[in-house]
Structure formats: structure tokens, C-alpha cells
Amino acid sequence: MSKSVLSIQSHVAHGYVGGKAAIFPLQTQGWDVDNINTVNFSNHTGYGSVKGSAIDGTSELKPILDQLFNKLHLQYNAIITGYIPNSELIGIISDNISQFKKQHKSTLYLLDPVMGDNNYLYVDESCVEEYKKILGNKLVDIITPNQFELELIVGYKITSPLTLRTAIDTLHNEFNIKYVVITSLNSDFIDQKQERIYCAISTPHSHIQLFKIPIIKSYFTGVGDLFSALLLDKLYINMNLSEDSGAVLSRSVNQVLTIMSKTLKLTHTMALQEYNKTTQKSSNSLVGKINDGDTMKYFELRIIQSRKFFDYVDDGEFHPQFLSDIESI
Amino acid sequence: MASKNLLTISSHVSHGYVGNRATVFPLQYYGWDVDAINTTNFSNHPGFGTFAGKASPPELVNDIFQGLKDIVDFDEHYDLILTGYSPNDEVLQIIYNQLITVFNSSSSAKKPQWIVDPVLGDNGRLYVSEKVIPVYKAILSSGFVTLITPNQFELEILSDTKITDWDSIKTALLKIQELYNIPNVVLSSVLIDGEMYGVGYSAEAEEGKRVFYFPITQIHCHFNGCGDLFTALMANAFYENKNKLTPAVLGDVLVKLNLILEHSYKAEVEENGSTEVKSVKSLRIISSREVLLEDNREDIIGRVSYLVGV
């Protein structure tokens, strides 16, 4: 069975973020991926130097979307949007996808509201309002913000189980989103241990679950983009196997985290090997540092070499807990 | 797993499989880390009747090269460089300048192999500006190109020889050697007396074995992106054979290409519910991906012929 998805995110000539982190994994799983590149850059910004430019709204993005949706009348099983560099482009994408979704209700829309991380905004502030407009159209099926992005959407800090619950309820109730995945939560209010982050998941009729994720101490980029792509694939498969949306999401996220963990381990191992080979050293504690091209280049996600992990279909190696269990401790 | 690194410079379309969209995935599936510079940003190829978007501005292509050079040592990093569709002479000139600088300043023993698909047109019709032709001629004359993959029409233009029979193929290939001294030439398909053949030329083979060809099954249908896919498959097979073009390498690629075209044709017939399919606008590269990993080197090796006198 052929499956098709429209992916709208960044393109870098070298390295693995945005489309480069998302498209190949989806293609290996049989997805025909149409893609619109929101930027054309030489590399991701973590190197400290970058060249290239964003797509133009009027002469490129708008006519391309119009061509795909209204002239070629393409059908998609899913749409995934990631990094979009400015509010004008977010607006165009929002308008076009809203129109499309109204006519194609069964198309799954995964929105990754890429705005920043760890209290650092890497798009213009005006993007926050544009993302809220998309959400206000109530056509998003799956959302994958990190903690900071969730905070930007709801307008307050997540500092307790209660604020987390309230924020997630807003996504379900106000914006009608079925599958909510908060991809990285600081553990401060959960267990005070700094070496972990948590992934929180929720559907309208299930209890919020938390996955504990071990941190590899290094700066990786593209992790969120790979996560969203894999989530789309696993959700799509599992939704066709079960009606229980809570169980479907939990199983899918468990599978995705398992693949991510394998991919990050391989990335780390290969980074060390290549670093030691190139520099004639025998380090086992190399870390990728942001804005440092000399270490960053070793820490590009090994998307190609991880191909064998992407078709993982078992239960997953993680053991989620209910948020309510933690609250009662 | 050892890393293999490749830079491909060709067109981008959002929908369908031509240019980089036809080359990147197969190469990635073969384990290549593929860096891609897009010479266009189109919704789809013109074969659909309408399209939107635009060619990459020359400054953007230049900037991206520059950005790449800031973080990557081309000599050390890339094993292969692939150039395909350039929409105009300005973009092609930038590609030429950027790559020539790399090759000229190379002090390293290791250099990338440069494979060029001189995309000009097909079936007697140019689909790029004719100003592109002299730039391709300059590229081919640079002495840095390892392998070229023209189609019949492109070979005719580059060699200034009309191809009608095996003698004219011989003349054209000799002319290519005389003018550009390219060590390897591959033609995915030439039509001679109503029959179709895939042809290879390897300068380093012994006399009498330099030009070899296989008959191929003709599917009477136009496939967009076929040439781009062929170049990608050839690039990988050539590299995996230690940068040597042999009948086994060509045979392997021809068999795989034929399997993917057949699969695409059947899918098109099924989806259209008609047996009168004259063109396949989107190759079914994703759903035929398992074909890529087969070993077809011996499949048609018994059917190889040689053209003597080159």
C-alpha cells in the first residue's frame, strides 16, 4: 500500500536537521514524501556559520502550495510541518492547510511548532501568534512541542504537574488536538534529578503518561525533527491496528523513543570513532558543542546508518508512568 | 559502517521524482551521506503541464557552496560529486567555478570523483537554454571529470555527431575522447535500427573491450526522471567497483533501472485503469526500493557485445 505525506520544513545541504532528518526515515518505511523546503541553507546553525536563505512567500511558497493542492489536486495521507522561519510563511501554510484539511478530513496533520528550546526563542516573536492561529482552526491532529514551545502556546510556565495538566487540557479542549506529545520536559518538578528529561503524552480519554528519557550529554540537532517523522509513521500504523487512541499513542511513542535511543547511541559511537581517527586521540568523552563546527560535525545524526532501526515494530523498551502516580508521591 | 559522502547538485521539485528527488533517496538507501544543493525550487516538473516555483537564484547557489566550504573540506570529505540539471548557464557557471577551484587547489592525494550528467534535452529537443552548452563543454574539458552520462541527444550535441548507427556511435565516442579526454562514458539508451541499447566506454579497458553494450527491453513510454535515476545508480555501482566502469557494472544498473521502470509502468496502468499509458510522470522509486539492494551484476552479462575499433 502506498502512503503519501507532504513535509514542510527546512533544507540544509549538509547535515541532518529538518527535512534531512525526517524525509529519509519516512521513505524507508514506504512513504512517498513530497517536500517543500522552507529554507535553503548550507548547514544548520549549530556550526557557528551558515549561508543560504528562506523561501519567498509570494513567489515560491504560495504558488507551490496552490499548485500541489488546487491544480494537481494531490491527496495526502498526512501532512507534517516543522521549522518555518517567519510568521508570513507560517500564515501562508496555515491558510493553505486549513483549506485542504476542510476538504480532506482524513488527512492527518502533525504540527511541530518549532519556535525554540530551553527558554531560547529561535524564530521571531510574531511566530507565536501565527501558530496560535493555526491551532485556533482546530485542524491539528498531532502536536509535538517541547516544554518551552508549550509554554509559549499557553502563555505560562510549566512548573508543576497541575500546570502541565492544564496546558495539555488546553491543547485537547480549546484546539481539539487528539494526540499530544510534549517531547522534552525538564524534570525539576518531577523528580529533581537533572540527568533526565521526560516526554509527556496524552489523548482526550486517557491519563497523561510520562516517559523517562536518559540524557546523552552532548548537543545534537535534528532530534525533534526525527522524532516527529517517526511518530507520524508509527501512529499511522498503530491507528490502523487499534481503536484505543491512548494505547495507540503510548505504543507509538514507546517505539519511537526506542528507535531514537538506538540512533543516538550509534551517532555517539560513530562520532567518537571518527573524532579519534581524525585527531589521533582516544577520547571517550567527546561532546558536541553548539557553535563549534569542529565538534559539531561529528555529531550530525547518523540518519543513514540508522536505517535498520526505523522499521522497529515491537512494544518498545520504555516503561511509562502515569502523571497521577507521581503527583501522589 | 563506513561513511560514504557525496555531493549532488541538481533540481528540486516538491512532487514527483526528477533531479535530486530521483537521486538522493536511492543513494541514501545505498548508505551514502548525501549533501544536496538544489538548482531549482519547483512544485513539480513541467511534464505535468503546469508548475510553480522558481529556479534557484545564482547567488543562492553560490552562497550555499561558500557555506559548505566554510565547514567541509571538499577533498577530504566527498568521495563523489554529482552534477545534474542546471536551469541556466549562470547557475552552471557557478557550479563550474566553485568545483574547479576545489580541484585546482587540491593538494590532497584524495580527490572526489566528479560525475557529470550533462542535462541538455532529449529526443532532439533542448530543455535548457542553449547558453548552457559551452559551459558543459568547458566542464568536460577541465580534466577533472571521471564519468559522464549523456543521453543520445546530449552525446550528439557534445560530440557534434549525428547518431544513426554503430559507426556514428564509434565516431561520437572517439570525438568525446579527442575533445574532452573523459575516461568513462555511459549511455543509458541509444536507439539503433529500432532496437534499444545501453552503452559503456572505458578508456582504461584493453583495446577491443573499451566499448561494450547490452540490448535492453524497450517500454514504449516516457519516464520523467529516468536519466537522473540512472546516473545515481551508475554513480554508486561505479564507486563500489573501485571507480572502474565494466560490463558487469553497466549490466547491473541496466537491470535495476529496467525493474524500476517496469514496476512504475505497471503501477501507472493500475492507477489509471488504462493500458494506453504513454508517460509515467512519477517513477515509483519508494515502492521499488528493494530492487536497489539486489545484486544484478551477472544477470545479463552473457548478452554483452563489444564495438571494435575504438
Contacts between the chains, C-beta under 8 A, distances in Angstrom:
chain1	res1	chain2	res2	distance
A	2	B	284	8.0
A	2	B	286	7.6
A	2	B	287	5.8
A	6	B	14	7.8
A	11	B	12	7.9
A	11	B	36	7.7
A	11	B	38	7.1
A	13	B	7	7.9
A	13	B	35	5.0
A	13	B	36	5.9
A	13	B	37	5.1
A	13	B	64	5.4
A	13	B	67	7.5
A	13	B	68	5.7
A	14	B	35	4.6
A	14	B	68	5.8
A	14	B	71	6.7
A	14	B	72	6.1
A	24	B	25	7.0
A	24	B	28	5.2
A	27	B	25	5.4
A	27	B	28	8.0
A	27	B	286	5.5
A	27	B	289	7.7
A	28	B	29	7.3
A	28	B	289	7.6
A	30	B	286	6.3
A	30	B	287	6.8
A	31	B	286	7.0
A	32	B	286	5.2
A	32	B	287	7.9
A	33	B	286	7.9
A	34	B	14	5.1
A	34	B	15	4.6
A	35	B	14	5.9
A	36	B	14	5.1
A	37	B	12	6.9
A	37	B	38	7.3
A	37	B	41	6.8
A	40	B	38	6.4
A	40	B	41	7.2
A	40	B	56	7.2
A	40	B	60	6.3
A	40	B	64	6.7
A	41	B	64	7.4
A	41	B	67	7.1
A	42	B	63	7.3
A	42	B	64	4.7
A	42	B	65	7.9
A	42	B	66	7.5
A	42	B	67	2.6
A	42	B	68	4.9
A	42	B	70	7.5
A	42	B	71	7.3
A	43	B	67	6.3
A	43	B	68	7.2
A	43	B	71	5.5
A	47	B	70	8.0
A	47	B	71	5.2
A	49	B	67	6.9
A	49	B	70	4.9
A	49	B	71	6.6
A	50	B	67	5.9
A	51	B	63	4.3
A	51	B	64	6.0
A	51	B	66	5.5
A	51	B	67	3.0
A	51	B	70	7.4
A	52	B	60	6.8
A	52	B	63	5.9
A	52	B	64	5.4
A	52	B	67	6.2
A	53	B	60	6.0
A	53	B	63	7.4
A	55	B	41	6.8
A	59	B	54	6.2
A	60	B	41	5.9
A	60	B	52	7.9
A	60	B	53	5.5
A	60	B	54	6.2
A	63	B	43	7.3
A	63	B	52	3.7
A	63	B	53	6.6
A	64	B	14	5.9
A	64	B	41	7.7
A	64	B	42	7.7
A	64	B	43	4.3
A	64	B	52	5.0
A	64	B	53	5.0
A	66	B	52	6.7
A	67	B	43	3.9
A	67	B	44	6.9
A	67	B	50	6.7
A	67	B	51	6.5
A	67	B	52	4.0
A	67	B	53	7.7
A	68	B	14	6.2
A	68	B	15	5.9
A	68	B	43	5.7
A	68	B	44	7.7
A	71	B	50	5.6
A	71	B	52	8.0
A	72	B	15	6.6
A	72	B	43	7.6
A	72	B	44	6.6
A	72	B	48	6.3
A	74	B	15	6.4
A	270	B	3	7.9
A	274	B	3	7.7
A	293	B	70	7.9
A	293	B	71	5.2
A	297	B	71	6.6
A	297	B	72	7.7
A	304	B	28	5.5
A	304	B	31	6.1
A	304	B	32	6.9
A	304	B	33	5.4
A	304	B	34	8.0
A	305	B	1	4.9
A	305	B	3	7.5
A	305	B	31	7.3
A	307	B	29	7.5
A	307	B	31	8.0
